[in-house]
Amino acid sequence: PVARFELGRECRMQSRLDNKSIVTWRDLDLDDDSIRHHLTEGMQLTHLGMSYDNILSLVLSTDCIISKFKFFEGEAVDTTDDEDPSARQDVDFVLLTGTLKRILQDLEKSLGGYAAVGKQ
């Protein structure tokens, strides 16, 4: 199957020796040499920004917490000015929960199942 996850533009690393030493990058190409340098110097990746299926961006932590959901502009259902706010909220909820279900299924496949995640 085609990978639905792509590298995003955000990450956080922490020193393996000092829990207080944390580096965070935002809006940066994660293929950048400075990021690779920190990894080779012993920093551990704790949060990784990703995009999912060209629909939204998210951040996944090493303890499998998903945060910072954000739909890309123009990818969600179109809105109009005269739309009922409660109807719009219902549409947003259905869109988000359906996408979240797909994300969780694809993460399970990508990570080798839920049991494998807890054995890190």
N, C-alpha and C positions, 0 to 999 in steps of 0.2 A: 504493500500500500504506500501511497505517496505521503510523505511526512507533512503533517498539518502545522507543525511548529517551526518557526523560524527565529533566529537570533534577533533579539530586540536591541534597544539602545540604552540599556541600564543594567548595572550590576553592583553588587556590594561584596567586598572581600574582608576577611578578618585574619589577623595573624594567628598562626597555630601556637605561637609561644606567648603572646600577650593578648588577652581577650579585649583589651581596651583599644588596640590598634585596628582601626576600621577605615577602609577606603571605599568611597561610593562614587560611581560614575553615572551621570545622566546625560542623555542626548549625545552619546558618543558611539562611534563605530566600535563595537566590541571586538573587532579583529585588530584593533590598534596594538602596536608593539609594546606600549607602556603597560597595557593590561597583561599581556603575555609575560612581560618582565616580572610583574608582581607575583604571578603564578609560579614562575620558576624560582623566585626568591622565597617561596614558602607560604605565601598568602593562600587562604582557602576560600573558595567561592561559597557565599552563603545565600545570595539572592541573585536570580537571573531574570532579566527582562526578556520576554518573548512576544511574538505575535502569533495568533492562532488563525489559520485558514483565511488570512487577509481580512478578517472580520473585526478583531479586537486585539488589544495589547493587554498583557498581564505580567505579573512578577511571581515567580515560583521560588520558594525558599527551600533550603536543604531539608527542613522538617515537613516539607510538602504542604505548606500553607500558600494558598493562592491569594494574591492581593492586587490592588490597583487595576481592576477591570476597567477598560475604556474602549468603547466602540469607536472605530475609525469614522471620520466624517463621511457622510454619504453612504455608509454601508448598512446602517440600520434602516428601519422602515421610515419612509418619508412622512413628514408632518405638514399640517396646514395650520394657518392661524385660527381657523374657526373650529378646530378639532376639540372635542370634549376632553378636558384634562383627565377625568377618571378613565375614559376609554383609552387615552394615550398611556396612562399608567399601566393598564391591563396589558396593552400591546408590548410595552417595554418589559414587563415582568415575564410574559410568555417568551419573548425573544431571548432574554437573559437566561432564564432557566433551561430553555432548550439548548442554548449554546453551552451552558455550563455542563449539562449532561453529556454532550459530545466531547467536551474538553476532558472530563473525568474518564470517560471510556478510552479516549486516545492516550491519556497519561498512563492509565493502567496497562495498555498494550505496550507503550514505549518503555515503561519502567519494569516490565516483566511481572506485573501483578501487584496487588496490594501487600501481600506477605513479603515480597522482595524489598519493598520500600522500607519497611521497619527493620531490616537486617543490615542497615548501613554501617 
